[in-house]
Amino acid sequence: MIVLRDVVLYKISFITNRKFLIRGLARFFLLFCVDMIYLASVCHVNILCLNFVSLT
């Protein structure tokens, strides 16, 4: 849902202003990186929990 909204913003900004486009792209990449880090940490925690459960 977030990605779809950013694609729309990206297209609007491309039409309106290049400076806004660059800012939008930077924001998109930042959000993407934050999402990836969040997903990685959640997966890591889940793996740790599964290992702990299987050990006990």
Stockholm file with secondary structure:
# STOCKHOLM 1.0

chainA/1-56         MIVLRDVVLYKISFITNRKFLIRGLARFFLLFCVDMIYLASVCHVNILCLNFVSLT
#=GR chainA/1-56 SS CHHHHHHHHHHHHHHHCHHHHHHHHHHHHHHHHHHHHHHHHHHHHHHHHHHHHHHC
#=GC SS_cons        CHHHHHHHHHHHHHHHCHHHHHHHHHHHHHHHHHHHHHHHHHHHHHHHHHHHHHHC
//
